[in-house]
């Protein structure tokens, strides 16, 4: 049960995002959505998203997890488990269910070679393994668990966590690394992984913390 305001805000925001995604997928095709977003480019966005996307990288995940381990090692362990779960799911889908699916740059080059597409200077573009987005999955796993474990009583920080995860996912589309569907799929994997770890493993790992706290207080 989500009983705290921070968790409620994060969950509500994500549900609204999923509803928006369903609307977009119903009304637009994958390349249409990609090109619409690609058309709204600015030099500022190019720089911002080029670097903000690293918040969905494994290195940032490791740094954030290390900080949580120092703060509370049990909660850090849960974040590690969440990261491992989402990674196994993402890699399994990329390798066995959706192998060699072209990413936007390759897809558009093959189907619309003469269309003027904007590419961010200096951004290395992957060509395959489009579904799902690993960055989106990693970001949503991390920030969802931060809300569930640490910021659950802090609505503003919880919303900032959602916004950070959303911007990482959006950056993958802006940078032409993924289609919108890829990042929605990745975000869903991340959120589900976080809730599964928190719900089914957290009650055992965090329960020990409560027992030890009770012993020391006595």
For each residue, the residues with C-beta under 8 A, 3 or more apart:
1:
2: 7 8 11
3: 7
4: 7 8 152 153
5: 8 9 153 155 158
6: 9 10 147 151 152 153 154 155 157 158
7: 2 3 4 10 11 147 148 152 158
8: 2 4 5 11 12
9: 5 6 12 13 155 158 159 162
10: 6 7 13 14 144 147 158 159 161 162
11: 2 7 8 14 15
12: 8 9 15 16
13: 9 10 16 17 159 162
14: 10 11 17 18 162 187 191
15: 11 12 18 19
16: 12 13 19 20
17: 13 14 20 21 166 187
18: 14 15 21 22 184 188
19: 15 16 22 23
20: 16 17 23 24
21: 17 18 24 25 180 184
22: 18 19 25 26
23: 19 20 26 27
24: 20 21 27 28 33 180
25: 21 22 28 180 181 184
26: 22 23
27: 23 24
28: 24 25 32 33 36
29: 32 33
30: 33 34 107 179 180 181
31: 34 35 104 107 108 111 112 179
32: 28 29 35 36
33: 24 28 29 30 36 37 173 179 180
34: 30 31 37 38 104 108 173 176 179 180
35: 31 32 38 39 108 115 117
36: 28 32 33 39 40
37: 33 34 40 170 173 174 180
38: 34 35 41 117 118 174 176
39: 35 36 118
40: 36 37 45
41: 38 45 46 118 174
42: 45 46
43: 46 47
44: 47 48
45: 40 41 42 48 49 174
46: 41 42 43 49 50 120 121
47: 43 44 50 51
48: 44 45 51 52
49: 45 46 52 53 120 167 170 171 174 175
50: 46 47 53 120 122 123 171 175
51: 47 48 54
52: 48 49 55 167 168 171
53: 49 50 56 57 135 168 171 172 175 177
54: 51 57 59 60
55: 52 60 139 164 167 168
56: 53 60 61 134 135 136 138 139 168 169 171 172
57: 53 54 60 61 135 138
58: 61 62 138
59: 54 62 63
60: 54 55 56 57 63 64
61: 56 57 58 64 65 83 138 141 142
62: 58 59 65 66
63: 59 60 66 67
64: 60 61 67 68 79 142 146
65: 61 62 68 69 76 79 80 83 142
66: 62 63 69 70 76
67: 63 64 70 71
68: 64 65 71 72 75 76 79 146 149 150
69: 65 66 72 73 76 77
70: 66 67 73 76
71: 67 68 75 76 150
72: 68 69 75 76 149 150 209
73: 69 70 76 77
74: 77 78 205 206 208 209
75: 68 71 72 78 79 149 150 206
76: 65 66 68 69 70 71 72 73 79 80
77: 69 73 74 80 81 205
78: 74 75 81 82 145 149 197 198 201 202 205 206
79: 64 65 68 75 76 82 83 141 142 145 146 149
80: 65 76 77 83 84
81: 77 78 84 85 197 201
82: 78 79 85 86 141 142 144 145 193 194 197 198
83: 61 65 79 80 86 87 138 141 142
84: 80 81 87 88
85: 81 82 88 89 141 193 196 197
86: 82 83 89 90 137 138 141 189 190 193 194
87: 83 84 90 91 134 137 138
88: 84 85 91 92
89: 85 86 92 93 137 189 193
90: 86 87 93 94 132 134 137 186 189
91: 87 88 94 95
92: 88 89 95 96 97
93: 89 90 96 97 98 131 132 189
94: 90 91 97 98 99 129 131 132 134
95: 91 92 99
96: 92 93 99
97: 92 93 94
98: 93 94 101 129 130 131 132
99: 94 95 96 129
100: 128 129
101: 98 128 129 130 131
102: 106 107 110 127 128 130
103: 106 107 125 126 127 128 129 130 176 177 178 179
104: 31 34 107 108 130 176 177 178 179
105: 108 109 117 119 125 126 127 176
106: 102 103 109 110 127 128
107: 30 31 102 103 104 110 111 130 179
108: 31 34 35 104 105 111 112 113 115 117
109: 105 106 112 113
110: 102 106 107 113
111: 31 107 108
112: 31 108 109 115
113: 108 109 110
114:
115: 35 108 112
116:
117: 35 38 105 108 176
118: 38 39 41
119: 105 123 125 176
120: 46 49 50 123 174 175 176
121: 46
122: 50
123: 50 119 120 175 176 177
124:
125: 103 105 119 175 176 177
126: 103 105 129 177
127: 102 103 105 106
128: 100 101 102 103 106
129: 94 98 99 100 101 103 126
130: 98 101 102 103 104 107 133 178 179 182
131: 93 94 98 101 181 182 185
132: 90 93 94 98 136 137 182 183 185 186 189
133: 130 136 137 169 172 177 178 182 183 185 186 187
134: 56 87 90 94 137 138 186
135: 53 56 57 138 139 168 169 171 172 177 178 183 186
136: 56 132 133 139 140 165 168 169 172 178 182 183 184 185 186 187 190
137: 86 87 89 90 132 133 134 140 141 186 187 189 190 193
138: 56 57 58 61 83 86 87 134 135 141 142 190
139: 55 56 135 136 142 143 164 165 168 169 187 190
140: 136 137 143 144 165 169 186 187 188 189 190 191 194
141: 61 79 82 83 85 86 137 138 144 145 189 190 191 193 194
142: 61 64 65 79 82 83 138 139 145 146 165 190
143: 139 140 146 147 161 162 164 165
144: 10 82 140 141 147 148 161 165 190 191 194 195
145: 78 79 82 141 142 148 149 194 197 198
146: 64 68 79 142 143 149 150 151 161
147: 6 7 10 143 144 150 151 152 157 158 161 162
148: 7 144 145 152 194 195 198 202
149: 68 72 75 78 79 145 146 152 198 202
150: 68 71 72 75 146 147
151: 6 146 147 154 157 158 161
152: 4 6 7 147 148 149 158
153: 4 5 6
154: 6 151 157 158
155: 5 6 9 158 159
156: 159 160
157: 6 147 151 154 160 161
158: 5 6 7 9 10 147 151 152 154 155 161 162
159: 9 10 13 155 156 162 163
160: 156 157 163 164
161: 10 143 144 146 147 151 157 158 164 165
162: 9 10 13 14 143 147 158 159 165 166
163: 159 160 166 167
164: 55 139 143 160 161 167 168
165: 136 139 140 142 143 144 161 162 168 169 187 190
166: 17 162 163 169 170
167: 49 52 55 163 164 170 171
168: 52 53 55 56 135 136 139 164 165 171 172
169: 56 133 135 136 139 140 165 166 172 173 183 184 186 187
170: 37 49 166 167 173 174 183
171: 49 50 52 53 56 135 167 168 174 175
172: 53 56 133 135 136 168 169 175 177 178 182 183
173: 33 34 37 169 170 176 177 178 179 180 183
174: 37 38 41 45 49 120 170 171
175: 49 50 53 120 123 125 171 172
176: 34 38 103 104 105 117 119 120 123 125 173
177: 53 103 104 123 125 126 133 135 172 173
178: 103 104 130 133 135 136 172 173 182 183 186
179: 30 31 33 34 103 104 107 130 173 182 183
180: 21 24 25 30 33 34 37 173 183 184
181: 25 30 131 184 185
182: 130 131 132 133 136 172 178 179 185 186
183: 132 133 135 136 169 170 172 173 178 179 180 186 187
184: 18 21 25 136 169 180 181 187 188
185: 131 132 133 136 181 182 188 189
186: 90 132 133 134 135 136 137 140 169 178 182 183 189 190
187: 14 17 133 136 137 139 140 165 169 183 184 190 191
188: 18 140 184 185 191 192
189: 86 89 90 93 132 137 140 141 185 186 192 193
190: 86 136 137 138 139 140 141 142 144 165 186 187 193 194
191: 14 140 141 144 187 188 194 195
192: 188 189 195 196
193: 82 85 86 89 137 141 189 190 196 197
194: 82 86 140 141 144 145 148 190 191 197 198
195: 144 148 191 192 198 199
196: 85 192 193 199 200 201
197: 78 81 82 85 145 193 194 200 201 202
198: 78 82 145 148 149 194 195 201 202
199: 195 196 202 203
200: 196 197 203
201: 78 81 196 197 198 204 205
202: 78 148 149 197 198 199 205 206
203: 199 200 206 207
204: 201 207 208
205: 74 77 78 201 202 208 209
206: 74 75 78 202 203 209 210
207: 203 204 210 211
208: 74 204 205 211 212
209: 72 74 205 206 212 213
210: 206 207 213 214
211: 207 208 214 215
212: 208 209 215 216
213: 209 210 216 217
214: 210 211 217 218
215: 211 212 218
216: 212 213
217: 213 214
218: 214 215
